[in-house]
Amino acid sequence: MTDAETKIINGVEIDLKKANRMLKRLIVKETTNIKTKRYNDSEMAKQIKKIIEEEVECY
């Protein structure tokens, strides 16, 4: 799967489209959390892990 949508970084193939989508979701969630203080650090880590797992399942 080597096309314009992927890039190999440190020997790991990265799907740029998925990586960008994840980054956008993480930034929005972090920004919202900073404003609302809804989640503490450990809960926020769980939320981030959940976002990553969702993207991996879609792959």
Protein Blocks (a to p, Z undefined) as FASTA:
>chain_A
ZZfkbcceehiacdfklmmmmmmmmmmmmmmmmmnomacfklmmmmmmmmmmmmmmmZZ
